Amino acid sequence: MSTSRRSHSEKEFQRALKVIPGGVNSPARAFGAVGGHPVIIDRGEGQYLYDIDGNRYIDYVGSWGPHILGHRHPRVMASIEEALKKGTSFGAPTLLETELAELVADLVPCVEKIRMVNSGTEAGMSVIRLARGFTGRDKIIKFAGCYHGHVDSLLVQAGSGALTLGTPSSPGIPKGCTADTIVLEYNDVDQIKDTFAKLGDQIACVILEPVVGNMGVVLPEPGFLETIRELCTQHGTVFIMDEVMTGFRVALGGAQLRFGVTPDLCMLGKVIGGGMPVGAYGGKSEIMDTISPVGTVYQAGTLSGNPIAMASGIATLECLRETNPYPQLEAKTQRLTQGLISAATKAGLPHTLAECGSMFTLFFNPEKVTSYAISARNDTERFARYFQGMLDRGIYLPCSQFEANFTSTMLTEEDIVHTIQAAEEVLQEIT
């Protein structure tokens, strides 16, 4: 598939450039790190995307994670259609909000109460304010390479688009907004112990991705999460897991269930909305009741708990709970990743591969990636050639070496074989 077969996409992208900064509404969609211009998508069906030129791609982005059941799942679509018959938004409570809240509280270990918002960024902004309000402290700890949305106090050495673009901090953020943000190295147990020894009584919260997806997939080393849990308990610090990506993705109860470490609060998004714009934060009742109107920490949202989004989320989570696709999905993912490892090895390319559940990243890096510092040494030029070669063969990958790949329950053995064969060809070409 050559660029000429995406001529309509190219034309429409030039049109978008005239009215949208960079032609995209999120920098993660830009092709700046891989060259060329984005493909303009027309529709999704199951495990496939179709662009406006009629080309079909096996989708390993899944709208950046939500579509664990694939695109246009019949049960999800039926629930959305039923909700639409009643209206789109009311600015008032509905039964669907309570139903989704009950479902999440039943599935996610730390959640006793939950507040719905509209995005992961909104959840990140709110959960930091909540932790500070609950503890009466100002300082927060985050980890280099972890991304929690474009919140001023958290956009310091962030991953995802910020890392891809080479701007881990952003202009427009006053120094005062990040003065109380402490940035540590992911998986460095000694560093966080030292920090708590010096500042423990001043730290409001520790926030992290329990499995990082924004500097590529990076897993917690044994003892890392457990140490943070212990330190937070000792010092009265709120432990926050950002499960926007991992929630209902690496296990039905998220990474906290998979690893057996329960935070005080968590952020959720992506899968919880089944592809609709939904974010959430929840946890212990004692902390959550600090939020207005019960408590004094203010947070509000006109479209929070939107009935269409709630219906989509309920259908998605109910389907996941009833069918428990996780063992089969993980097995599929492992067959795919073993094929990619074999292809890279045959091509003689320096590489590592990290995976957790249905998330994975093929790193063009000979070192095991455990931190931002190591991920920053990835061969991004080689990844760009890999990305373009795979796109030309009908494989739609994240357009950054620093993003997670996602599989869906709809992925077939034929899709896996085709992907591995495409990778074998491309990896031989880019040696």
Rosetta blueprint (number, residue, H / E / L):
1 M L
2 S L
3 T H
4 S H
5 R H
6 R H
7 S H
8 H H
9 S H
10 E H
11 K H
12 E H
13 F H
14 Q H
15 R H
16 A H
17 L H
18 K L
19 V L
20 I L
21 P H
22 G H
23 G H
24 V L
25 N L
26 S L
27 P H
28 A H
29 R H
30 A L
31 F L
32 G L
33 A L
34 V L
35 G L
36 G L
37 H L
38 P L
39 V L
40 I L
41 I E
42 D E
43 R E
44 G E
45 E E
46 G E
47 Q L
48 Y E
49 L E
50 Y E
51 D E
52 I L
53 D L
54 G L
55 N L
56 R E
57 Y E
58 I E
59 D E
60 Y L
61 V L
62 G L
63 S L
64 W L
65 G L
66 P L
67 H L
68 I L
69 L L
70 G L
71 H E
72 R L
73 H L
74 P H
75 R H
76 V H
77 M H
78 A H
79 S H
80 I H
81 E H
82 E H
83 A H
84 L H
85 K L
86 K L
87 G L
88 T L
89 S L
90 F L
91 G L
92 A L
93 P L
94 T L
95 L H
96 L H
97 E H
98 T H
99 E H
100 L H
101 A H
102 E H
103 L H
104 V H
105 A H
106 D H
107 L H
108 V L
109 P L
110 C L
111 V L
112 E L
113 K E
114 I E
115 R E
116 M E
117 V E
118 N L
119 S L
120 G H
121 T H
122 E H
123 A H
124 G H
125 M H
126 S H
127 V H
128 I H
129 R H
130 L H
131 A H
132 R H
133 G H
134 F H
135 T H
136 G L
137 R L
138 D L
139 K E
140 I E
141 I E
142 K E
143 F E
144 A L
145 G L
146 C L
147 Y L
148 H L
149 G L
150 H L
151 V L
152 D H
153 S H
154 L H
155 L L
156 V L
157 Q L
158 A L
159 G L
160 S L
161 G H
162 A H
163 L H
164 T H
165 L L
166 G L
167 T L
168 P L
169 S L
170 S L
171 P L
172 G L
173 I L
174 P L
175 K H
176 G H
177 C H
178 T H
179 A L
180 D L
181 T E
182 I E
183 V E
184 L E
185 E L
186 Y L
187 N L
188 D L
189 V H
190 D H
191 Q H
192 I H
193 K H
194 D H
195 T H
196 F H
197 A H
198 K H
199 L H
200 G H
201 D H
202 Q H
203 I E
204 A E
205 C E
206 V E
207 I E
208 L E
209 E L
210 P L
211 V L
212 V E
213 G L
214 N L
215 M L
216 G L
217 V L
218 V E
219 L L
220 P L
221 E L
222 P L
223 G L
224 F H
225 L H
226 E H
227 T H
228 I H
229 R H
230 E H
231 L H
232 C H
233 T H
234 Q H
235 H H
236 G L
237 T L
238 V E
239 F E
240 I E
241 M E
242 D E
243 E E
244 V L
245 M L
246 T L
247 G E
248 F L
249 R L
250 V L
251 A E
252 L L
253 G L
254 G L
255 A H
256 Q H
257 L H
258 R H
259 F H
260 G L
261 V L
262 T L
263 P L
264 D L
265 L E
266 C E
267 M E
268 L E
269 G E
270 K H
271 V H
272 I H
273 G H
274 G L
275 G L
276 M L
277 P L
278 V L
279 G E
280 A E
281 Y E
282 G E
283 G E
284 K L
285 S H
286 E H
287 I H
288 M H
289 D L
290 T L
291 I E
292 S L
293 P L
294 V L
295 G L
296 T L
297 V E
298 Y L
299 Q L
300 A L
301 G L
302 T L
303 L L
304 S L
305 G L
306 N L
307 P H
308 I H
309 A H
310 M H
311 A H
312 S H
313 G H
314 I H
315 A H
316 T H
317 L H
318 E H
319 C H
320 L H
321 R H
322 E H
323 T H
324 N L
325 P L
326 Y H
327 P H
328 Q H
329 L H
330 E H
331 A H
332 K H
333 T H
334 Q H
335 R H
336 L H
337 T H
338 Q H
339 G H
340 L H
341 I H
342 S H
343 A H
344 A H
345 T H
346 K H
347 A L
348 G L
349 L L
350 P L
351 H L
352 T E
353 L E
354 A E
355 E E
356 C E
357 G L
358 S L
359 M E
360 F E
361 T E
362 L E
363 F E
364 F L
365 N L
366 P L
367 E L
368 K L
369 V L
370 T L
371 S L
372 Y H
373 A H
374 I H
375 S H
376 A L
377 R L
378 N L
379 D L
380 T H
381 E H
382 R H
383 F H
384 A H
385 R H
386 Y H
387 F H
388 Q H
389 G H
390 M H
391 L H
392 D H
393 R L
394 G L
395 I E
396 Y E
397 L L
398 P L
399 C L
400 S L
401 Q L
402 F L
403 E L
404 A L
405 N E
406 F E
407 T L
408 S L
409 T L
410 M L
411 L L
412 T L
413 E H
414 E H
415 D H
416 I H
417 V H
418 H H
419 T H
420 I H
421 Q H
422 A H
423 A H
424 E H
425 E H
426 V H
427 L H
428 Q H
429 E H
430 I L
431 T L
